């Protein structure tokens, strides 16, 4: 089940272990994965660009703020990895949610983790632009 939170710059959709994914999306993900189990880290998509640390974006495919965060990272031509958590299979989605909760207990989106020691919660254009000028 999903719940809604309202916070500036965050889509506020929270996914927990009872969240559902469209059956077609689930079957596609299962087929693409094949018989070998892949961790969430192995399923991250990569966008090449300027290295400003190890940047990982946890997003939802339907979240407007997440799309804005991806768009800004692309505009700044930053190197980053991302995953659309709602498109992951159940166990993988739960693994991603547990990772996100370490940084963002409310588990809202987007959640941007930098160098595994800093987190930007929600779409915060100033902080994201700071990754370019401050190098992370």
Buried (B, 14 or more C-beta within 10 A) or exposed (E): EEEEEEEEBBBBBBBEEEBEBEEEBBEEBEEEBEEEEEEBEEBBEEBEBEEBBBBBBBBBEEBEBBBBBBEBBEEBEBBBBBBBBBBBBEEBBBBBBEBBEEBBEBBBBBBBBBEEEBBBBBBBEEBBBBBBEEEB
